[in-house]
């Protein structure tokens, strides 16, 4: 992978992790019950995607 592609991939991974942080913060502060659990699981999945993208940009 060329350096520019790695840069864009790492930038996208950081942005995805930022979305995950925003979503979990929103879920914990503004929701409750089943919606809170669903949003937390979605945020966790998004975080894993971001981590995998970050790991791919290192390789």
FENHUSUL-V791396 format. One record per residue. SS is DSSP state (~ for helix, > for strand, _ for the rest). D_CENTER is the distance of its C-alpha to the mean C-alpha in whole Angstrom. Layout:
# FENHUSUL-V791396
SS;D_CENTER, SS;D_CENTER
This chain:
# FENHUSUL-V791396
_;22, _;23, ~;22, ~;21, ~;19, ~;17, ~;17, ~;15, ~;13, ~;12, ~;12, ~;9, ~;7, ~;7, ~;7, ~;4, ~;3, ~;6, ~;6, ~;4, ~;7, ~;9, ~;9, ~;10, ~;12, ~;14, ~;14, ~;16, ~;18, ~;19, _;19, _;21, _;22, ~;21, ~;18, ~;17, ~;16, ~;15, ~;12, ~;12, ~;11, ~;9, ~;7, ~;7, ~;7, ~;4, ~;3, ~;6, ~;6, ~;5, ~;7, ~;10, ~;9, ~;10, ~;13, ~;14, ~;15, ~;17, _;19
